C-alpha cells in the first residue's frame, strides 16, 4: 500500500534518436536524390530516352518520351529523400513553425504529384490531371525556396547553424528570378485560361531545378550535422 513516504518511480526520458540510424537514413536519402539526378542527366544526354530540346521543352515533357519512367522515378526519389531530410530536421528541432513545416511538406507532396499526374501533351492544362500537374508544378517551384529561406532566417543568429542558414537563404533568393517566369504564366492560366509563353522556358526551369537540388543537399548536410 502506497503512502506519502513511498518513493515515486521516476520515468526515464525517452531515448534520443540513434545518431547512427539517423545518418543511415540520411545517407539513403542523399543516395536517392543523387540517383534521381543521374536519371535526369541521362534524359538530357541520351537522345533516345529524352528526345526533346532542353532549351525550350519543359522538364515535365520527359513524361511523353521513352524515358518517362526515369522522369517519374526521379521525382518520386527526390520526394522520398526530401521527406527523410525534413523528418530529421524536425526531430532535431531545426525545422519548426507552421509556415516552414507547411512549405516543406508542400515540396515533398508537390514532387510526388508532378510524377503521378502527367501534364497534358499539348502544353495547356485542359484535363483535370493536367490541372493537378500544373498546380503541383507551381507549388514545387515556390515551396522549397520558401522553406529554405524561412529555415535560414530562423537560424541566422545561431552560432552553430549560421553557415547552413546563410547558404540556405542565398540559394533560396537565387532561385526567385527563375521561378517567377513560371508563376506569372501559371497565374494567368488559372485566372484567364490563357497560356503565356516565356523565352527559353526549358533552360530557365533547368537552372531553377539545379538550384533547388543544391538547396536540398544543403538541407541534407544540415540534417547530417544535427544528427551528430
NUKOLFI-13060 format. One record per residue: residue in three letters; x, y, z of N, C-alpha, C in turn. Coordinates in pm, whole numbers, plus 50000, padded with zeros to 5 digits. Last residue first. Layout:
('ALA'; (X; Y; Z); (X; Y; Z); (X; Y; Z)),
...
END
This chain:
('UNK'; (52471; 51457; 46462); (52595; 51418; 46529); (52584; 51437; 46681)),
('UNK'; (52252; 51557; 46336); (52242; 51421; 46387); (52365; 51379; 46466)),
('UNK'; (52326; 51800; 46235); (52240; 51799; 46353); (52229; 51661; 46415)),
('UNK'; (52467; 51718; 46012); (52540; 51780; 46121); (52457; 51779; 46250)),
('UNK'; (52249; 51623; 45862); (52359; 51533; 45899); (52436; 51588; 46018)),
('UNK'; (52100; 51854; 45820); (52042; 51746; 45900); (52151; 51649; 45947)),
('UNK'; (52284; 51989; 45657); (52241; 52048; 45783); (52185; 51940; 45876)),
('UNK'; (52287; 51821; 45437); (52408; 51839; 45516); (52379; 51899; 45652)),
('UNK'; (52021; 51862; 45356); (52064; 51729; 45398); (52192; 51736; 45479)),
('UNK'; (52034; 52130; 45287); (51948; 52091; 45399); (51983; 51951; 45449)),
('UNK'; (52206; 52101; 45069); (52247; 52183; 45184); (52164; 52147; 45307)),
('UNK'; (52041; 51951; 44903); (52163; 51890; 44954); (52220; 51969; 45072)),
('UNK'; (51845; 52142; 44846); (51808; 52020; 44916); (51931; 51951; 44975)),
('UNK'; (51998; 52330; 44705); (51932; 52367; 44831); (51898; 52244; 44913)),
('UNK'; (52059; 52177; 44482); (52168; 52218; 44571); (52110; 52259; 44707)),
('UNK'; (51799; 52159; 44376); (51871; 52037; 44413); (51984; 52070; 44510)),
('UNK'; (51750; 52424; 44323); (51670; 52359; 44426); (51733; 52227; 44469)),
('UNK'; (51936; 52468; 44118); (51944; 52545; 44242); (51865; 52478; 44354)),
('UNK'; (51836; 52292; 43925); (51969; 52270; 43980); (51984; 52344; 44112)),
('UNK'; (51589; 52412; 43871); (51592; 52276; 43927); (51728; 52246; 43989)),
('UNK'; (51670; 52654; 43757); (51597; 52655; 43884); (51603; 52518; 43951)),
('UNK'; (51781; 52553; 43523); (51866; 52626; 43617); (51800; 52628; 43755)),
('UNK'; (51547; 52445; 43411); (51657; 52356; 43449); (51755; 52424; 43543)),
('UNK'; (51390; 52669; 43358); (51342; 52570; 43454); (51455; 52479; 43500)),
('UNK'; (51550; 52795; 43165); (51522; 52862; 43292); (51479; 52761; 43397)),
('UNK'; (51538; 52603; 42959); (51667; 52637; 43020); (51647; 52703; 43156)),
('UNK'; (51263; 52604; 42898); (51331; 52482; 42942); (51460; 52511; 43014)),
('UNK'; (51210; 52866; 42816); (51150; 52815; 42939); (51221; 52691; 42991)),
('UNK'; (51297; 53070; 42637); (51388; 52966; 42687); (51337; 52905; 42817)),
('UNK'; (51050; 53303; 42730); (51167; 53275; 42649); (51254; 53170; 42717)),
('UNK'; (50709; 53194; 42769); (50827; 53269; 42812); (50945; 53225; 42727)),
('UNK'; (50358; 53221; 42691); (50490; 53161; 42674); (50599; 53253; 42728)),
('UNK'; (50069; 53182; 42861); (50164; 53287; 42825); (50303; 53227; 42812)),
('UNK'; (49756; 53062; 42802); (49895; 53019; 42820); (49988; 53128; 42771)),
('UNK'; (49456; 53128; 42981); (49546; 53157; 42870); (49687; 53113; 42903)),
('UNK'; (49269; 53134; 43183); (49270; 53019; 43093); (49359; 53038; 42971)),
('UNK'; (49272; 53331; 43370); (49211; 53364; 43241); (49207; 53247; 43144)),
('UNK'; (49371; 53219; 43612); (49274; 53329; 43615); (49199; 53347; 43484)),
('UNK'; (49545; 53011; 43538); (49439; 52986; 43635); (49330; 53092; 43626)),
('UNK'; (49712; 53142; 43357); (49639; 53023; 43315); (49521; 52997; 43407)),
('UNK'; (49819; 53343; 43516); (49737; 53380; 43401); (49653; 53263; 43352)),
('UNK'; (49964; 53188; 43696); (49853; 53270; 43746); (49761; 53311; 43632)),
('UNK'; (50151; 53081; 43515); (50063; 52992; 43591); (49941; 53069; 43642)),
('UNK'; (50289; 53307; 43425); (50202; 53233; 43332); (50106; 53139; 43403)),
('UNK'; (50404; 53362; 43691); (50319; 53459; 43621); (50232; 53391; 43515)),
('UNK'; (50556; 53138; 43756); (50442; 53173; 43839); (50347; 53269; 43766)),
('UNK'; (50760; 53136; 43571); (50661; 53029; 43565); (50537; 53063; 43648)),
('UNK'; (50920; 53355; 43626); (50866; 53341; 43490); (50764; 53229; 43476)),
('UNK'; (50986; 53293; 43902); (50887; 53395; 43870); (50835; 53384; 43727)),
('UNK'; (51195; 53114; 43920); (51060; 53059; 43925); (50952; 53163; 43898)),
('UNK'; (51422; 53273; 43884); (51398; 53164; 43790); (51260; 53103; 43802)),
('UNK'; (51441; 53459; 44086); (51425; 53507; 43948); (51393; 53396; 43848)),
('UNK'; (51467; 53269; 44314); (51346; 53351; 44291); (51336; 53400; 44146)),
('UNK'; (51707; 53144; 44360); (51607; 53072; 44282); (51488; 53159; 44243)),
('UNK'; (51843; 53314; 44527); (51892; 53297; 44390); (51789; 53230; 44302)),
('UNK'; (51709; 53279; 44769); (51695; 53406; 44698); (51740; 53393; 44553)),
('UNK'; (51795; 53016; 44829); (51652; 53047; 44817); (51631; 53175; 44738)),
('UNK'; (52070; 53047; 44848); (52015; 52964; 44741); (51867; 52991; 44720)),
('UNK'; (52080; 53217; 45075); (52138; 53258; 44946); (52077; 53179; 44831)),
('UNK'; (51962; 53062; 45278); (51899; 53186; 45234); (51950; 53230; 45098)),
('UNK'; (52147; 52854; 45293); (52007; 52824; 45266); (51935; 52948; 45216)),
('UNK'; (52378; 52987; 45365); (52370; 52926; 45233); (52226; 52892; 45196)),
('UNK'; (52301; 53068; 45628); (52338; 53167; 45527); (52324; 53108; 45386)),
('UNK'; (52253; 52826; 45761); (52145; 52922; 45745); (52176; 53022; 45635)),
('UNK'; (52506; 52710; 45761); (52398; 52646; 45687); (52285; 52744; 45660)),
('UNK'; (52632; 52907; 45929); (52680; 52878; 45794); (52572; 52813; 45708)),
('UNK'; (52487; 52902; 46174); (52493; 53024; 46094); (52536; 52996; 45949)),
('UNK'; (52457; 52705; 46361); (52392; 52684; 46231); (52406; 52803; 46138)),
('UNK'; (52594; 52786; 46591); (52617; 52653; 46537); (52568; 52640; 46393)),
('UNK'; (52505; 53045; 46648); (52647; 53021; 46622); (52673; 52886; 46556)),
('UNK'; (52224; 53183; 46498); (52271; 53069; 46575); (52419; 53044; 46546)),
('UNK'; (52112; 53374; 46342); (52197; 53420; 46452); (52249; 53306; 46538)),
('UNK'; (51956; 53235; 46159); (52061; 53324; 46108); (52157; 53368; 46217)),
('UNK'; (51745; 53064; 46183); (51871; 53025; 46248); (51987; 53117; 46209)),
('UNK'; (51534; 53176; 46042); (51511; 53138; 46181); (51642; 53111; 46255)),
('UNK'; (51644; 53205; 45787); (51614; 53324; 45867); (51599; 53290; 46014)),
('UNK'; (51664; 52938; 45702); (51784; 53021; 45715); (51761; 53143; 45800)),
('UNK'; (51394; 52866; 45703); (51490; 52796; 45789); (51615; 52881; 45812)),
('UNK'; (51299; 53046; 45508); (51246; 53051; 45645); (51340; 52981; 45743)),
('UNK'; (51443; 52962; 45280); (51457; 53098; 45333); (51412; 53105; 45479)),
('UNK'; (51353; 52698; 45253); (51494; 52726; 45273); (51518; 52864; 45330)),
('UNK'; (51078; 52739; 45206); (51121; 52667; 45326); (51268; 52695; 45356)),
('UNK'; (51100; 52878; 44961); (51036; 52940; 45076); (51079; 52872; 45205)),
('UNK'; (51228; 52688; 44796); (51294; 52815; 44828); (51233; 52886; 44948)),
('UNK'; (51012; 52489; 44813); (51145; 52464; 44869); (51224; 52593; 44892)),
('UNK'; (50780; 52622; 44696); (50782; 52572; 44833); (50922; 52550; 44889)),
('UNK'; (50780; 52703; 44427); (50786; 52804; 44533); (50824; 52745; 44669)),
('UNK'; (50772; 52479; 44262); (50864; 52589; 44231); (50887; 52680; 44350)),
('UNK'; (50567; 52326; 44370); (50705; 52279; 44383); (50805; 52392; 44357)),
('UNK'; (50344; 52477; 44293); (50374; 52459; 44435); (50520; 52418; 44455)),
('UNK'; (50358; 52446; 44015); (50369; 52578; 44076); (50405; 52571; 44223)),
('UNK'; (50320; 52167; 43999); (50444; 52228; 43949); (50465; 52366; 44011)),
('UNK'; (50065; 52137; 44098); (50176; 52077; 44171); (50308; 52136; 44128)),
('UNK'; (49920; 52269; 43894); (49921; 52321; 44030); (50036; 52268; 44112)),
('UNK'; (49977; 52097; 43679); (50017; 52238; 43674); (50022; 52299; 43813)),
('UNK'; (49861; 51858; 43771); (50006; 51865; 43743); (50054; 52010; 43743)),
('UNK'; (49595; 51934; 43782); (49663; 51895; 43906); (49814; 51904; 43888)),
('UNK'; (49559; 51978; 43509); (49546; 52090; 43602); (49610; 52059; 43736)),
('UNK'; (49592; 51722; 43404); (49686; 51827; 43367); (49680; 51946; 43460)),
('UNK'; (49367; 51603; 43521); (49501; 51553; 43554); (49606; 51659; 43521)),
('UNK'; (49164; 51740; 43402); (49183; 51760; 43546); (49319; 51709; 43590)),
('UNK'; (49278; 51882; 43086); (49217; 51778; 43167); (49240; 51807; 43316)),
('UNK'; (49429; 52115; 43026); (49291; 52100; 42983); (49219; 51998; 43070)),
('UNK'; (49685; 52317; 43037); (49619; 52227; 43131); (49470; 52221; 43096)),
('UNK'; (49884; 52316; 42739); (49787; 52379; 42827); (49723; 52275; 42918)),
('UNK'; (50042; 52107; 42615); (50102; 52218; 42689); (50006; 52286; 42783)),
('UNK'; (49954; 51879; 42499); (49951; 51999; 42417); (50006; 52121; 42489)),
('UNK'; (49962; 51675; 42694); (50066; 51679; 42590); (50068; 51808; 42510)),
('UNK'; (49935; 51762; 43039); (49868; 51742; 42911); (49968; 51760; 42798)),
('UNK'; (50141; 51589; 43278); (50095; 51710; 43211); (50022; 51674; 43083)),
('UNK'; (50039; 51338; 43511); (50115; 51378; 43393); (50055; 51504; 43330)),
('UNK'; (50075; 51276; 43832); (49977; 51340; 43745); (50050; 51401; 43626)),
('UNK'; (50304; 51172; 43950); (50186; 51086; 43940); (50078; 51143; 43849)),
('UNK'; (50496; 51377; 43947); (50525; 51248; 43885); (50399; 51167; 43858)),
('UNK'; (50367; 51582; 44081); (50420; 51608; 43947); (50447; 51477; 43873)),
('UNK'; (50323; 51458; 44329); (50209; 51485; 44241); (50254; 51514; 44098)),
('UNK'; (50584; 51454; 44431); (50514; 51328; 44407); (50398; 51348; 44312)),
('UNK'; (50628; 51731; 44451); (50712; 51648; 44364); (50643; 51516; 44331)),
('UNK'; (50431; 51802; 44643); (50427; 51855; 44507); (50509; 51774; 44410)),
('UNK'; (50515; 51677; 44878); (50392; 51633; 44813); (50384; 51680; 44669)),
('UNK'; (50754; 51823; 44926); (50756; 51677; 44915); (50632; 51626; 44841)),
('UNK'; (50654; 52089; 44933); (50760; 52049; 44840); (50759; 51898; 44819)),
('UNK'; (50474; 52075; 45144); (50424; 52104; 45010); (50526; 52067; 44904)),
('UNK'; (50646; 52036; 45360); (50553; 51929; 45324); (50499; 51949; 45182)),
('UNK'; (50769; 52289; 45356); (50848; 52168; 45335); (50760; 52051; 45294)),
('UNK'; (50551; 52455; 45409); (50625; 52470; 45284); (50708; 52346; 45253)),
('UNK'; (50475; 52365; 45666); (50382; 52353; 45553); (50456; 52361; 45420)),
('UNK'; (50701; 52432; 45816); (50661; 52292; 45805); (50569; 52272; 45684)),
('UNK'; (50690; 52710; 45784); (50807; 52635; 45738); (50773; 52487; 45720)),
('UNK'; (50443; 52768; 45903); (50465; 52801; 45762); (50583; 52722; 45706)),
('UNK'; (50473; 52677; 46175); (50373; 52620; 46085); (50399; 52648; 45938)),
('UNK'; (50782; 52584; 46319); (50699; 52693; 46269); (50601; 52640; 46166)),
('UNK'; (51088; 52411; 46235); (50973; 52439; 46320); (50899; 52560; 46263)),
('UNK'; (51369; 52236; 46210); (51253; 52271; 46128); (51133; 52289; 46220)),
('UNK'; (51521; 52174; 46434); (51565; 52278; 46341); (51450; 52327; 46255)),
('UNK'; (51483; 51957; 46605); (51444; 52089; 46649); (51487; 52203; 46559)),
('UNK'; (51522; 51705; 46516); (51635; 51770; 46581); (51607; 51915; 46619)),
('UNK'; (51287; 51648; 46388); (51314; 51580; 46514); (51431; 51643; 46589)),
('UNK'; (51316; 51812; 46157); (51206; 51833; 46250); (51238; 51772; 46386)),
('UNK'; (51535; 51702; 46029); (51540; 51842; 46073); (51431; 51872; 46175)),
('UNK'; (51424; 51449; 45980); (51541; 51462; 46067); (51552; 51605; 46118)),
('UNK'; (51213; 51514; 45807); (51184; 51449; 45935); (51302; 51462; 46031)),
('UNK'; (51351; 51623; 45587); (51259; 51706; 45665); (51231; 51645; 45802)),
('UNK'; (51491; 51398; 45496); (51564; 51517; 45541); (51475; 51604; 45630)),
('UNK'; (51273; 51235; 45423); (51367; 51191; 45527); (51443; 51312; 45584)),
('UNK'; (51153; 51389; 45221); (51077; 51354; 45341); (51171; 51314; 45454)),
('UNK'; (51353; 51393; 45028); (51316; 51517; 45095); (51239; 51490; 45224)),
('UNK'; (51348; 51129; 44939); (51467; 51180; 45007); (51438; 51307; 45084)),
('UNK'; (51093; 51132; 44818); (51121; 51043; 44932); (51243; 51091; 45010)),
('UNK'; (51135; 51322; 44613); (51033; 51343; 44715); (51061; 51259; 44838)),
('UNK'; (51332; 51194; 44466); (51362; 51323; 44529); (51261; 51354; 44638)),
('UNK'; (51186; 50970; 44382); (51305; 50953; 44466); (51342; 51083; 44538)),
('UNK'; (50989; 51095; 44225); (50949; 51019; 44345); (51068; 50997; 44438)),
('UNK'; (51144; 51212; 44021); (51058; 51294; 44106); (51023; 51222; 44236)),
('UNK'; (51269; 50985; 43912); (51349; 51096; 43964); (51267; 51183; 44058)),
('UNK'; (51055; 50831; 43821); (51137; 50781; 43931); (51219; 50894; 43994)),
('UNK'; (50965; 50994; 43610); (50878; 50969; 43724); (50959; 50921; 43845)),
('UNK'; (51198; 50980; 43445); (51145; 51109; 43492); (51059; 51088; 43617)),
('UNK'; (51213; 50711; 43394); (51323; 50776; 43466); (51279; 50910; 43521)),
('UNK'; (50978; 50673; 43253); (50992; 50606; 43383); (51107; 50665; 43463)),
('UNK'; (51020; 50808; 43014); (50921; 50860; 43110); (50939; 50801; 43249)),
('UNK'; (51187; 50769; 42798); (51245; 50768; 42933); (51151; 50818; 43039)),
('UNK'; (51039; 50810; 42569); (51067; 50672; 42611); (51126; 50662; 42752)),
('UNK'; (50822; 51088; 42671); (50935; 51031; 42598); (50954; 50886; 42640)),
('UNK'; (50650; 51227; 42828); (50599; 51180; 42700); (50710; 51124; 42612)),
('UNK'; (50786; 51318; 43045); (50682; 51219; 43071); (50624; 51161; 42943)),
('UNK'; (50940; 51523; 42960); (51003; 51390; 42961); (50901; 51280; 42991)),
('UNK'; (50797; 51748; 43008); (50779; 51686; 42876); (50849; 51551; 42867)),
('UNK'; (50879; 51850; 43247); (50765; 51758; 43250); (50740; 51692; 43116)),
('UNK'; (51072; 52033; 43167); (51114; 51906; 43226); (51000; 51804; 43226)),
('UNK'; (50987; 52176; 42847); (50982; 52172; 42992); (51030; 52036; 43042)),
('UNK'; (51190; 52292; 42575); (51093; 52197; 42631); (51102; 52197; 42783)),
('UNK'; (51403; 52469; 42517); (51264; 52514; 42504); (51162; 52423; 42570)),
('UNK'; (51638; 52338; 42589); (51630; 52484; 42599); (51485; 52532; 42599)),
('UNK'; (51628; 52067; 42540); (51636; 52112; 42680); (51628; 52262; 42697)),
('UNK'; (51413; 51915; 42322); (51508; 52026; 42330); (51513; 52078; 42474)),
('UNK'; (51402; 51555; 42340); (51340; 51687; 42341); (51448; 51793; 42357)),
('UNK'; (51431; 51259; 42381); (51446; 51331; 42253); (51371; 51463; 42249)),
('UNK'; (51548; 51071; 42595); (51491; 51205; 42612); (51505; 51290; 42488)),
('UNK'; (51631; 50823; 42499); (51545; 50828; 42617); (51478; 50964; 42634)),
('UNK'; (51779; 50906; 42271); (51674; 50805; 42261); (51577; 50818; 42378)),
('UNK'; (51967; 51090; 42346); (51859; 51137; 42259); (51752; 51032; 42238)),
('UNK'; (52105; 51150; 42646); (52070; 51038; 42558); (51948; 51076; 42475)),
('UNK'; (52124; 51376; 42806); (52235; 51345; 42715); (52203; 51232; 42617)),
('UNK'; (51893; 51400; 42960); (51944; 51516; 42889); (52049; 51480; 42784)),
('UNK'; (51852; 51155; 43077); (51748; 51208; 42989); (51797; 51326; 42907)),
('UNK'; (52084; 51144; 43235); (52065; 51050; 43123); (51962; 51103; 43025)),
('UNK'; (52019; 51341; 43422); (52134; 51359; 43334); (52122; 51268; 43212)),
('UNK'; (51806; 51219; 43551); (51783; 51341; 43475); (51898; 51370; 43380)),
('UNK'; (51937; 51005; 43675); (51831; 50980; 43577); (51807; 51103; 43490)),
('UNK'; (52103; 51150; 43849); (52163; 51070; 43742); (52060; 51038; 43634)),
('UNK'; (51912; 51256; 44024); (51991; 51346; 43941); (52055; 51272; 43825)),
('UNK'; (51829; 51014; 44142); (51733; 51096; 44067); (51807; 51192; 43974)),
('UNK'; (52065; 50949; 44270); (52014; 50861; 44165); (51914; 50936; 44077)),
('UNK'; (52067; 51160; 44453); (52174; 51151; 44353); (52135; 51058; 44239)),
('UNK'; (51843; 51098; 44608); (51845; 51224; 44534); (51952; 51220; 44424)),
('UNK'; (51926; 50853; 44717); (51806; 50859; 44634); (51805; 50985; 44548)),
('UNK'; (52147; 50938; 44867); (52167; 50845; 44756); (52047; 50847; 44661)),
('UNK'; (52014; 51089; 45059); (52104; 51157; 44965); (52131; 51067; 44844)),
('UNK'; (51875; 50879; 45187); (51803; 50990; 45126); (51889; 51062; 45022)),
('UNK'; (52079; 50720; 45284); (51988; 50663; 45185); (51912; 50774; 45113)),
('UNK'; (52186; 50904; 45465); (52268; 50854; 45356); (52183; 50795; 45245)),
('UNK'; (51970; 50929; 45641); (52010; 51044; 45560); (52098; 51003; 45443)),
('UNK'; (51973; 50671; 45749); (51855; 50718; 45677); (51890; 50837; 45588)),
('UNK'; (52224; 50677; 45870); (52197; 50578; 45766); (52076; 50621; 45683)),
('UNK'; (52183; 50879; 46055); (52276; 50903; 45946); (52260; 50800; 45834)),
('UNK'; (51999; 50753; 46224); (51961; 50875; 46155); (52052; 50901; 46036)),
('UNK'; (52152; 50541; 46322); (52033; 50514; 46242); (51990; 50636; 46162)),
('UNK'; (52346; 50691; 46461); (52385; 50600; 46353); (52267; 50572; 46261)),
('UNK'; (52198; 50827; 46651); (52273; 50904; 46552); (52310; 50815; 46434)),
('UNK'; (51873; 50741; 46747); (52010; 50694; 46727); (52079; 50775; 46619)),
('UNK'; (51684; 50983; 46923); (51702; 50901; 46804); (51848; 50863; 46785)),
('UNK'; (51694; 50946; 47282); (51708; 51027; 47162); (51726; 50936; 47041)),
('UNK'; (51453; 50784; 47488); (51585; 50788; 47427); (51586; 50873; 47301)),
('UNK'; (51263; 50961; 47725); (51264; 50885; 47600); (51401; 50895; 47535)),
('UNK'; (51372; 50936; 48068); (51337; 51013; 47948); (51344; 50925; 47824)),
('UNK'; (51219; 50718; 48305); (51338; 50757; 48229); (51295; 50835; 48105)),
('UNK'; (51022; 50814; 48574); (51028; 50758; 48440); (51152; 50809; 48368)),
('UNK'; (51058; 50727; 48904); (51087; 50831; 48805); (51101; 50765; 48669)),
('UNK'; (50826; 50631; 49149); (50920; 50592; 49044); (50935; 50702; 48940)),
('UNK'; (50822; 50780; 49463); (50752; 50774; 49334); (50853; 50736; 49227)),
('UNK'; (50851; 50616; 49775); (50915; 50690; 49665); (50839; 50670; 49534)),
('UNK'; (50625; 50663; 50033); (50666; 50570; 49927); (50728; 50648; 49814)),
('UNK'; (50527; 50841; 50209); (50672; 50816; 50216); (50720; 50723; 50108)),
('UNK'; (50259; 50841; 50168); (50329; 50961; 50127); (50480; 50941; 50127)),
('UNK'; (50210; 50500; 50049); (50193; 50610; 50144); (50267; 50731; 50092)),
('UNK'; (50060; 50215; 49902); (50144; 50333; 49888); (50110; 50436; 49994)),
('UNK'; (50085; 49881; 50000); (50000; 50000; 50000); (50089; 50124; 50000)),
END
